[in-house]
Structure formats: C-alpha cells, structure tokens
Amino acid sequence: MPKAKPLYIFGRIVLTPIFKVIYRTKYHNKNNIPAEGKYILACNHITYSDPVVLGLGQKRQLYFMAKAELFKNKAFGALIKALGAFPVYRGEGDKDAINHGEELLKNGNVMAIFIEGTRSRTGELLRPRSGAAMIAYATQTPVIPACITIKGGGRKRFGKRIVRFGEPMTVEELGLLTGSSKEFRDASRKIMEKITEMREHDLWQQ
C-alpha cells in the first residue's frame, strides 16, 4: 500500500482536532472504506473545506483534482500539491489531469472526485459530471459514493458536517462495459442517486 507523504501526515495531526471543534464532523459507515487497494471516492462538493473534511475521514492519503487557479500562487500551490492536490483546467477536457489521476490509481492510490465538477452555491446537489465514471472504467476501479451534508441542508461555512460513505460500486455494477458516453452518463447518475439517498437520510435525521 502506498505510503502517505510526510506533510500529509503532519497535516492530519494538526487539522484533526481543529476540524472537530469547528465543524463537529461525524463520519458514518467508515467500514465501507477498504484498508488497502485502489478506489475512487465520488462526493458532492459544498465548500472549500470539503477535501480536508473528506480526507480526515480515512487513514490513507487522498489525491484529488483542484482547479488550476489555486496553483497560481507558488507557495500555496506547492502546499496543496504536497497534500495530494493536482491541477485541472476545468471545461477544457484536461487530458493531463485525467492521465495523472489514472496513473495514481494504477499505482494503488486513492482518489477523490467531486462528481458535480464544481461547488454548489446553495448546498443542493448539482447534475453529475462523467469524470469519475470515465476514470473508473479506464482503471477498473471501484467507486465509493460519499456525501457531505451540512446541518440544515445549506452551505454554512462553520456548520456541523455529516460525512457518510456508501458501499463500493464495481465497474460492472455501474454498467461500465464498453466505455461509451451513454454508459458514463448512466453510471454517473447511479452514483449520484446513492449520494442523494445518503443526503436525504442525513437531512431527515437532523
């Protein structure tokens, strides 16, 4: 199993108690997360803190795409790169970013993908993009749907977070057999349906 980078480990140690106080995050169904082997976490996206909130819910290092604009500041770019981020030029079909993600998975790493492709301005779920399904098919990697819900259903900056992990979905279960555009769209909808179910459950429980 690939080892986490030293800065990532240090960040976990520092941020875990801080995020417990600020966000009072509760994690559910962590037993659905494999102890080893590659997988994709496909999650909704509400605030800038989502990558950290998601990452603190598991022991292994997460790698994730981040919009290229965040890397313009060299110091900040170097920091988030050390923490597992790599740049993607949104809306341009960034093949380099996709290839990098595929390479990470082929080497047994874990990748998080915000399936909506951008942050929700309201906290409501958006239409899913096909990136997670495409990468899952290309690397034959199971997808674990994940949902971050903020108490009250909005996108409060410091609201209580609930993070729920669904059961792994194989490429066969997602219907990814030939790699067609239709399959990618259908698989993305299946993933989003699971995320929707988890969100509705956690909103109802509040």
C-alpha positions as CSV (number, residue, x, y, z in Angstrom):
1,M,0.0,0.0,0.0
2,P,1.5,3.4,-1.0
3,K,2.6,5.5,2.0
4,A,1.2,8.9,2.8
5,K,3.5,11.9,2.3
6,P,5.1,13.3,5.5
7,L,3.4,16.7,5.1
8,Y,0.0,14.9,4.6
9,I,0.6,13.0,7.9
10,F,1.6,16.2,9.7
11,G,-1.5,18.0,8.3
12,R,-3.8,15.3,9.6
13,I,-2.3,15.6,13.1
14,V,-2.7,19.4,13.1
15,L,-6.1,19.6,11.4
16,T,-8.0,16.8,13.0
17,P,-8.6,18.5,16.4
18,I,-9.2,21.8,14.7
19,F,-11.9,20.5,12.4
20,K,-13.5,18.6,15.2
21,V,-14.0,21.9,17.0
22,I,-15.0,24.0,14.0
23,Y,-17.2,21.5,12.1
24,R,-18.1,18.9,14.7
25,T,-17.8,16.4,11.9
26,K,-19.5,12.9,12.3
27,Y,-18.4,10.1,10.0
28,H,-20.7,7.2,9.2
29,N,-20.1,3.8,7.5
30,K,-16.3,4.1,7.5
31,N,-16.3,0.3,7.4
32,N,-17.2,0.6,3.7
33,I,-13.7,2.0,3.1
34,P,-11.1,-0.7,2.1
35,A,-8.0,-0.8,4.2
36,E,-5.9,-1.4,1.0
37,G,-6.2,-1.3,-2.7
38,K,-7.3,1.4,-5.1
39,Y,-10.7,3.1,-5.0
40,I,-12.4,6.4,-6.1
41,L,-14.4,8.4,-3.6
42,A,-17.1,10.2,-5.6
43,C,-18.5,13.0,-3.4
44,N,-20.7,16.1,-3.6
45,H,-19.0,19.5,-3.2
46,I,-20.2,22.3,-1.0
47,T,-17.3,24.3,0.4
48,Y,-13.5,24.7,0.0
49,S,-13.0,22.6,3.2
50,D,-14.5,19.5,1.6
51,P,-11.2,17.9,0.6
52,V,-9.9,18.2,4.2
53,V,-13.2,17.0,5.7
54,L,-13.2,14.0,3.4
55,G,-9.6,13.2,3.9
56,L,-9.8,13.2,7.7
57,G,-12.4,10.5,7.5
58,Q,-9.9,7.8,6.5
59,K,-6.3,6.7,7.3
60,R,-5.0,6.7,3.7
61,Q,-3.9,9.7,1.7
62,L,-6.4,11.2,-0.7
63,Y,-5.4,12.6,-4.1
64,F,-7.8,15.0,-5.8
65,M,-8.1,17.4,-8.7
66,A,-8.1,21.1,-7.8
67,K,-8.9,24.0,-10.2
68,A,-5.7,25.3,-11.8
69,E,-6.2,28.8,-10.5
70,L,-5.3,27.6,-7.0
71,F,-1.8,26.9,-8.2
72,K,-1.1,30.4,-9.4
73,N,0.4,31.3,-6.0
74,K,3.5,29.2,-6.0
75,A,3.7,28.8,-2.2
76,F,0.1,27.8,-1.8
77,G,0.3,25.6,-4.9
78,A,3.3,23.8,-3.5
79,L,1.5,23.3,-0.2
80,I,-1.7,21.8,-1.7
81,K,0.3,19.7,-4.1
82,A,2.2,18.2,-1.1
83,L,-1.2,17.5,0.4
84,G,-2.3,15.5,-2.6
85,A,-3.9,18.0,-5.0
86,F,-3.0,18.3,-8.7
87,P,-4.3,20.9,-11.1
88,V,-7.1,20.5,-13.6
89,Y,-8.2,23.1,-16.2
90,R,-11.9,22.9,-15.9
91,G,-14.1,22.9,-19.0
92,E,-11.1,22.0,-21.3
93,G,-11.2,18.2,-21.1
94,D,-7.8,18.3,-19.4
95,K,-6.2,15.0,-20.5
96,D,-3.0,15.6,-18.5
97,A,-5.0,15.7,-15.2
98,I,-7.1,12.7,-16.2
99,N,-4.0,10.7,-17.1
100,H,-2.3,11.7,-13.8
101,G,-5.4,10.5,-11.9
102,E,-5.4,7.2,-13.8
103,E,-1.7,6.7,-13.0
104,L,-2.2,7.3,-9.3
105,L,-5.0,4.7,-9.2
106,K,-2.9,2.2,-11.2
107,N,-0.3,2.5,-8.6
108,G,-2.8,1.6,-5.8
109,N,-3.6,5.1,-4.5
110,V,-6.9,6.6,-3.5
111,M,-8.5,9.4,-5.5
112,A,-11.4,11.7,-4.5
113,I,-13.5,13.2,-7.3
114,F,-16.2,15.8,-6.7
115,I,-18.7,14.4,-9.1
116,E,-20.5,17.7,-9.7
117,G,-17.3,19.3,-11.1
118,T,-17.8,22.5,-9.0
119,R,-19.1,23.7,-5.7
120,S,-22.8,24.0,-5.1
121,R,-23.7,27.6,-4.4
122,T,-26.8,26.6,-2.4
123,G,-25.9,23.2,-0.9
124,E,-28.3,21.4,-3.2
125,L,-26.9,18.6,-5.3
126,L,-26.0,19.5,-8.9
127,R,-26.0,17.5,-12.1
128,P,-23.2,14.9,-12.1
129,R,-20.3,15.0,-14.5
130,S,-18.9,11.9,-16.1
131,G,-15.3,12.2,-14.9
132,A,-15.5,9.7,-12.1
133,A,-17.1,7.1,-14.3
134,M,-14.6,7.6,-17.1
135,I,-11.6,7.2,-14.8
136,A,-13.2,4.2,-13.0
137,Y,-13.7,2.5,-16.3
138,A,-10.2,3.3,-17.6
139,T,-8.6,1.9,-14.4
140,Q,-11.2,-0.7,-13.5
141,T,-11.5,0.9,-10.1
142,P,-14.5,0.6,-7.7
143,V,-16.3,3.8,-6.8
144,I,-17.4,4.6,-3.2
145,P,-20.1,7.2,-3.2
146,A,-19.7,9.7,-0.3
147,C,-21.9,12.6,0.9
148,I,-21.1,15.6,2.9
149,T,-24.2,17.2,4.5
150,I,-24.2,20.4,6.4
151,K,-26.8,20.7,9.2
152,G,-29.9,22.4,7.8
153,G,-29.0,21.4,4.3
154,G,-27.3,24.7,3.2
155,R,-23.7,25.6,2.9
156,K,-22.8,27.3,6.2
157,R,-19.1,27.9,6.5
158,F,-18.9,26.6,10.0
159,G,-22.0,24.3,10.2
160,K,-21.9,20.8,11.6
161,R,-20.8,18.3,9.0
162,I,-22.1,14.7,8.4
163,V,-20.0,12.6,6.1
164,R,-21.4,9.2,5.0
165,F,-19.7,6.6,2.9
166,G,-21.7,4.3,0.7
167,E,-20.9,0.7,-0.3
168,P,-18.3,0.2,-3.1
169,M,-19.7,0.0,-6.6
170,T,-17.8,-2.1,-9.1
171,V,-17.5,-1.1,-12.7
172,E,-19.8,-4.0,-13.6
173,E,-22.4,-2.7,-11.1
174,L,-22.1,0.7,-12.7
175,G,-22.7,-0.8,-16.1
176,L,-19.3,0.3,-17.4
177,L,-18.8,-2.5,-20.0
178,T,-17.7,-0.8,-23.3
179,G,-16.8,2.7,-22.3
180,S,-19.5,4.5,-24.2
181,S,-20.6,8.0,-23.4
182,K,-24.0,6.7,-22.6
183,E,-22.5,4.3,-20.1
184,F,-20.6,7.1,-18.4
185,R,-23.7,9.2,-18.1
186,D,-25.8,6.4,-16.7
187,A,-23.1,5.4,-14.3
188,S,-22.7,9.0,-13.1
189,R,-26.5,9.1,-12.4
190,K,-26.3,5.8,-10.5
191,I,-23.5,7.3,-8.3
192,M,-25.5,10.5,-7.7
193,E,-28.6,8.5,-6.8
194,K,-26.6,6.9,-4.0
195,I,-25.3,10.3,-2.9
196,T,-28.9,11.7,-3.0
197,E,-30.1,8.8,-0.8
198,M,-27.4,9.5,1.8
199,R,-28.1,13.2,1.8
200,E,-31.8,12.7,2.3
201,H,-31.2,10.3,5.1
202,D,-28.9,12.6,7.0
203,L,-31.2,15.6,6.5
204,W,-34.1,13.6,7.8
205,Q,-32.1,12.5,10.9
206,Q,-31.1,16.1,11.9
